[in-house]
Amino acid sequence: MSIAQRFLITLAVVSGCSATGAQAAQVQVYSTIGVQSALEALAPAFERATGHQLQITWGTAAVLVKRLQAGEKADVLVLTEQSLDAMVKEGRAQVGSQVNFASSGMAVVVKQGSAKPDISTPEAYKQTLLQARAIAYSNPAFGGASGVFFAKTLAQMGIASAIEAKAKFPPPSGNAAVLVVSGEADLAIQQEPEVLAVSGVELLGPPPGAYNNITTYTAGLGAGTGVTEAAKSWIAFLLTPEAAAVYTQRGLKPVRR
C-alpha cells in the first residue's frame, strides 16, 4: 500500500469522508514558514490521495496576518496559535475551526564543519553571542515570533545593543540559516524546523532554559471559503499519524490527541 493510499484511509477515518468521491478543488492556503518544510513534504501525498490541489502562500505569521488584514483571503490559514486566534476574533477565520497540530522550539546553528561554541547554560549562551562575529535572526521589526522573542531575551541579558550592532537579517520570509552557510554570520537563531531545512548547517541545540520559546502551530478555515469540504480535508490530513511522522523528521513536535 502506498503512502498516499494510507493517507487516504486515515483521512477518511478522521474526516468521515473520502475526497476521491467529491469534486476536486483548488485550496488556497496561507502558511507560516515555521512549518514549510513539513507541509511541502506532505502536500504531494495529499493531492494524490484526494485529487485536490493546494496553492500555498508562504510567509511569517506576522506578514500573512497583515495581508489578511489588508483584505486578502485564503481557504485555510496555517499560523501560530496566537495569530490564528487573532484572525478568528477579527472575523477573518471561522470560529471553532482551529486545530493545533504541531509545535517547535528555537534552535541555534553554525556552519557545517565549524567550531561548536557552548550554549549549554545561560551564561555560556550569553558569552557565545557576545563573541560571535555576526548573528543571523529574523528582524523583530517584521513581527516574526522567533525574532521578537530573541530580541526580548537580548534585552533581558543586557546585551541588546552589542548584538544589534552585528545582526544580520534575512528577508521578511527568509531563513536566517542561509546567512550562516554563506559565511555572513557565525550563528543563526530561528525556529528549529526552519533552520534545519537549510543544508550546510549543524545544530548546536536550543537556547537554554527561559531563552527558548515554544511556538504552537494551528490550522483553521478562512472566513468565506467556497471549498469548505476540501479545506477541511487538508486540515484533517494535518492530524493524521503519517503527518505526525513527517513533523518529527523535520524538527516539529506533533500535538498529541
RAFEN-V644916 format. One record per backbone hydrogen bond with DSSP energy under -1.0 kcal/mol. CO is the residue of the C=O (numbers start at 1). NH is the residue of the N-H. Records with the same first field share a line. If there is no record, write none. Layout:
CO->NH ; NH
This chain:
2->6
3->7
4->8
5->9
6->10
7->11
8->12
9->13
10->14
11->15
12->16
18->21
19->22
25->53
27->55
28->75 ; 76
29->57
30->78
31->59
32->35
33->36
35->39
36->40
37->41
38->42
39->43
42->46
43->47
44->48
45->49
46->50
47->51
53->27
55->29
57->31
59->33
60->64
61->65
62->66
63->67
64->68
65->69
66->70
67->72
68->71
75->222
76->30
77->220
78->32
79->218
80->84
81->85
82->86
83->87
84->88
85->89
86->90
87->92 ; 93
88->91
92->223
94->97
99->219
101->255
102->217
103->253
104->215
105->192
107->190
108->204 ; 205
109->188
110->202
111->114
121->125
122->126
123->127
124->128
125->129
126->130
127->131
128->132
134->186 ; 187
135->168
136->189
139->142
140->143
144->148
145->149
146->150
147->151
148->152
149->153
150->154
151->155
152->156
153->157
154->159
159->163
160->164
161->165
163->166
164->167
166->135
168->137
171->174
175->178
176->179
177->181
178->182
179->184 ; 185
187->136
188->109
190->107
191->195
192->196
195->198
200->112
202->110
205->108
208->211
209->212
215->104
216->81
217->101 ; 102
218->79
219->99
220->77
221->94
222->225
227->231
228->232
229->233
230->234
231->235
232->236
233->237
234->238
236->239
237->240
240->244
241->245
242->246
243->247
244->248
245->249
246->250
247->252
248->251
253->103
